[in-house]
Amino acid sequence: MPDRTDVCVLLPTLNESETIGDVVGGFYDHGFEHVLVVDGDSTDGTRAIAREHGARVITQSGSGKGQAVREGVEQIDQPYVLMADGDGTYRPEDADKMLTPLFAGRAEHVIGDRFADMEAGAMTRLNAVGNRLINRLFATIHGRDLQDILSGYRAFTTQSFERSKLSADGFGIETELAVECVRRGVSTAVVPIRYEARPGGSETNLHPLKDGGRILLTLYRLARMNNPIFYFGSVAAVGTAGGVALGAFVGYRYLTAGVSHEVLALLAAFLVLLSVQLLMFGVLSDIIVSIHREQTRRLDDIADQLEEQNDE
């Protein structure tokens, strides 16, 4: 049975000197022996404080949370990773709930649901609305409700992480992880956690509008590979609406003023025909994706069986 010695706590940080010491110390106090801080070249002494509290610290070679997470996992030898933020909003006390589905073999990836028990003031109203919107869009696009896909409290096997194709450098990493879990059939569990307000004196690195826009773009971009019908269908819907509106305008002008607007009529017809072709392409792509997903699942099963045989 795995235990905490098989887990590395991964903390991506950037200017978290006010909180990082308590966060690192909290995980050590709860029995974790391996804590890795991947720091984005902080200027406030974050790295020194983390080292003073016993963490292994590396300075990331790039920038952004996503790049820090990918680089951090490459440095981890343990089979399990518990990922949290260095801002003190996630509690080490919830670590057992996060790890239990992994240790029991029920899941390869675990998401901590912040909305299950959120402290007053932990999230602004704008952030709460944005989070709900993104979660609803994710459920619509990818067909699975994971409750809180933007949660930074994650637990996963290094093996499942390595199977994922991740490229997001910023806060889109959580969205990308959720999409990859669905796309690759990674067994995923959601557990309730306590989400607390940032301690006084610390400042968030999240910019709600800018980062929220990037997350939405990431979510839409990834739909191309996991739900092509939605991706191409949404473009087709916009094109069809534009073509119909333009055609209606041409018809109105012809009936009321006798002006034919031949060029606009051709443009309207072109938009509608293009939209139909995009929709057909989306349907064909969805069939291909479904076949590819099934083949990938079978190959993963074969790889797991071969690994088990080699271990024996």
PyMOL commands that set and color helices and strands:
alter all, ss='L'
color gray80, all
select helices_A, chain A and resi 4-6+20-29+46-52+65-74+92-103+125-142+158-163+173-183+208-226+228-257+262-311
alter helices_A, ss='H'
color red, helices_A
select strands_A, chain A and resi 7-13+35-39+56-59+80-83+109-118+154-157+188-195
alter strands_A, ss='S'
color yellow, strands_A
deselect
rebuild
show_as cartoon
